């Protein structure tokens, strides 16, 4: 990963708060979640019972920077449990998360820190701010 992405994630990581509530990006089927646990390498999400590595945050952010996904070049999130239908952003983040889909949780957290924007209307999209 690039130093720029690492600096951004390293800066936000200490600010992640246990119990902070978020909502997944879909306007119609979005689900609430919160950070249950945090370590230096991962967070645990409830009620979905998944862990998300710090490296998966880096991978998602790096993908957006590498492909110049700004407001005028938005990226479809295309989150899916199936590798065949998942988009490249979803695949990039889950590759660093033991192949567990996690982009739906990473993006709202990044949005909270004003790093990305999210369009919750289908097809859901995101971009760097």
Steps between C-alpha positions, in 0.01 A plus 500: 500500500610857449626719784218749440230240569690361798526849654126558461403167656759533778359842584136384518563167674552644852180705455281191444267475798352183644120526492491757218204422272511502122273388215593300192484696171171382345206742539237224498676201653758672717570340838620662819825378651747606766860442595506248782876453539815666371865396496799642318434262209122458474153597612206276575153595372167418665239374447653349186776324700783570258852629546650752261874541469677833486660371178156470337439871573834574336414285198163672448647847530793412276264364234305829497819710477665277242196517273438871558147452633401856582153655477512523120624140473295315760559133574214250515529315830359171361525314830419132469576174677565351157841571350341478155264794560707703747658815365873573508473725807320227694758243388796725588383544858396141563832369365662651811221372727525121464256519207222633725287772339558824691470800267147577627649570843823669394334769289261641766793522741712683240201725426471587870856639480417687177741292294239365258153593385226243447197501270257253665267482198550191286741435353679614816811707429789651689776751435790673670428840655 
